[in-house]
Amino acid sequence: MSMLKIKKGDTVKVIAGKDKDKEGKVIAVNQKTGKVIVEGVNMLTKHTKPSAQNQEGGIVRQEGPIDISNVMYVHKGTATRVGIKMDGDKKVRYAKSTGEVID
């Protein structure tokens, strides 16, 4: 994969799957597998043994990865596609609905 259009810290909306229409902030992006972890989306339960860090152990709820094709960037409250264009000699992302540069 070349340059991904979703980055850590972006606000995204889920457009497919069991968590459709939920919005959240991107916590992590895995460029190799094309997956993102979004705050409060695709919650999984994990059973953990007691350890030095977690004395209690038990059931922990955490976010699971979701495919990058199932999320859409949110710009000014609406989901929009993201494009890449050259700004001088630098690549920048822009919102296709408004044409405004994101970063």
Secondary structure as GFF3:
##gff-version 3
##sequence-region A 1 103
A	DSSP	beta_strand	11	14	.	.	.	ID=ss1
A	DSSP	beta_strand	23	30	.	.	.	ID=ss2
A	DSSP	beta_strand	35	38	.	.	.	ID=ss3
A	DSSP	beta_strand	43	48	.	.	.	ID=ss4
A	DSSP	beta_strand	58	63	.	.	.	ID=ss5
A	DSSP	beta_strand	66	67	.	.	.	ID=ss6
A	DSSP	three_ten_helix	68	70	.	.	.	ID=ss7
A	DSSP	beta_strand	71	75	.	.	.	ID=ss8
A	DSSP	beta_strand	78	80	.	.	.	ID=ss9
A	DSSP	beta_strand	82	87	.	.	.	ID=ss10
A	DSSP	beta_strand	90	95	.	.	.	ID=ss11
###
